[in-house]
């Protein structure tokens, strides 16, 4: 099922797979684009992981992650995207 495929893609964001992150980021962007508004809530946890990576100090792949986050905004819409991001901000407090 779709959930298993998305879970496998999200699993690729773990550190041992960092050599493949460029490809994984591209696949995630495609997934967001194809799912459109249905990416919410299916890919919320992926979005949270990407946001954490993007905001990590010393993370060198910010432009690649920013492209995926941009695809997420286009797919989910800005309001839903910000709702998920707001959750990250509030949970950090």
GIWO-V724991 format. One record per residue. N is the residue number from 1. PSI is psi in whole degrees, 0 to 359 (NA if undefined). NEAR is the number of other C-alpha atoms within 10 Angstrom. D_FIRST is the distance of its C-alpha to the first C-alpha in Angstrom with 1 decimal. Layout:
n:N psi:PSI near:NEAR d_first:D_FIRST
n:N psi:PSI near:NEAR d_first:D_FIRST
This chain:
n:1 psi:168 near:5 d_first:0.0
n:2 psi:319 near:8 d_first:3.8
n:3 psi:322 near:10 d_first:5.5
n:4 psi:319 near:9 d_first:5.5
n:5 psi:317 near:11 d_first:6.7
n:6 psi:323 near:17 d_first:9.0
n:7 psi:320 near:14 d_first:10.2
n:8 psi:319 near:11 d_first:11.1
n:9 psi:316 near:17 d_first:13.0
n:10 psi:322 near:19 d_first:14.6
n:11 psi:333 near:14 d_first:15.7
n:12 psi:350 near:18 d_first:17.4
n:13 psi:357 near:18 d_first:19.8
n:14 psi:152 near:11 d_first:21.4
n:15 psi:320 near:10 d_first:25.0
n:16 psi:340 near:10 d_first:24.8
n:17 psi:15 near:11 d_first:22.7
n:18 psi:332 near:12 d_first:25.1
n:19 psi:340 near:10 d_first:26.3
n:20 psi:6 near:12 d_first:23.1
n:21 psi:324 near:18 d_first:22.8
n:22 psi:314 near:12 d_first:24.2
n:23 psi:320 near:13 d_first:21.3
n:24 psi:319 near:19 d_first:18.7
n:25 psi:319 near:23 d_first:20.5
n:26 psi:317 near:14 d_first:20.4
n:27 psi:321 near:15 d_first:16.7
n:28 psi:320 near:24 d_first:16.3
n:29 psi:317 near:21 d_first:18.9
n:30 psi:319 near:16 d_first:17.1
n:31 psi:314 near:20 d_first:13.9
n:32 psi:313 near:25 d_first:16.3
n:33 psi:317 near:20 d_first:18.1
n:34 psi:327 near:13 d_first:15.3
n:35 psi:334 near:15 d_first:13.8
n:36 psi:224 near:17 d_first:17.5
n:37 psi:338 near:17 d_first:18.3
n:38 psi:352 near:13 d_first:14.7
n:39 psi:335 near:20 d_first:14.6
n:40 psi:121 near:19 d_first:16.6
n:41 psi:3 near:13 d_first:15.6
n:42 psi:322 near:16 d_first:12.1
n:43 psi:19 near:21 d_first:14.1
n:44 psi:316 near:18 d_first:17.2
n:45 psi:325 near:14 d_first:17.3
n:46 psi:317 near:19 d_first:16.8
n:47 psi:320 near:23 d_first:19.7
n:48 psi:317 near:16 d_first:21.7
n:49 psi:317 near:15 d_first:21.5
n:50 psi:320 near:21 d_first:22.5
n:51 psi:318 near:19 d_first:25.3
n:52 psi:318 near:13 d_first:26.6
n:53 psi:313 near:17 d_first:26.6
n:54 psi:326 near:19 d_first:28.4
n:55 psi:359 near:11 d_first:31.0
n:56 psi:138 near:11 d_first:31.6
n:57 psi:137 near:8 d_first:35.2
n:58 psi:4 near:9 d_first:35.6
n:59 psi:126 near:9 d_first:32.1
n:60 psi:354 near:11 d_first:32.8
n:61 psi:34 near:13 d_first:29.7
n:62 psi:316 near:16 d_first:30.2
n:63 psi:322 near:10 d_first:30.4
n:64 psi:317 near:17 d_first:27.0
n:65 psi:323 near:22 d_first:25.4
n:66 psi:324 near:16 d_first:27.4
n:67 psi:320 near:15 d_first:25.9
n:68 psi:318 near:25 d_first:22.4
n:69 psi:324 near:21 d_first:23.8
n:70 psi:320 near:17 d_first:25.5
n:71 psi:324 near:20 d_first:22.3
n:72 psi:318 near:28 d_first:20.9
n:73 psi:314 near:19 d_first:24.1
n:74 psi:321 near:15 d_first:23.9
n:75 psi:310 near:23 d_first:20.4
n:76 psi:335 near:23 d_first:20.7
n:77 psi:150 near:15 d_first:24.4
n:78 psi:323 near:12 d_first:27.1
n:79 psi:311 near:10 d_first:27.4
n:80 psi:320 near:18 d_first:23.8
n:81 psi:312 near:20 d_first:24.0
n:82 psi:330 near:13 d_first:27.3
n:83 psi:317 near:12 d_first:26.2
n:84 psi:315 near:17 d_first:23.7
n:85 psi:323 near:17 d_first:26.5
n:86 psi:323 near:12 d_first:29.0
n:87 psi:317 near:11 d_first:27.1
n:88 psi:315 near:15 d_first:27.5
n:89 psi:314 near:10 d_first:31.1
n:90 psi:327 near:8 d_first:31.9
n:91 psi:339 near:8 d_first:30.3
n:92 psi:348 near:7 d_first:32.4
n:93 psi:NA near:5 d_first:35.6
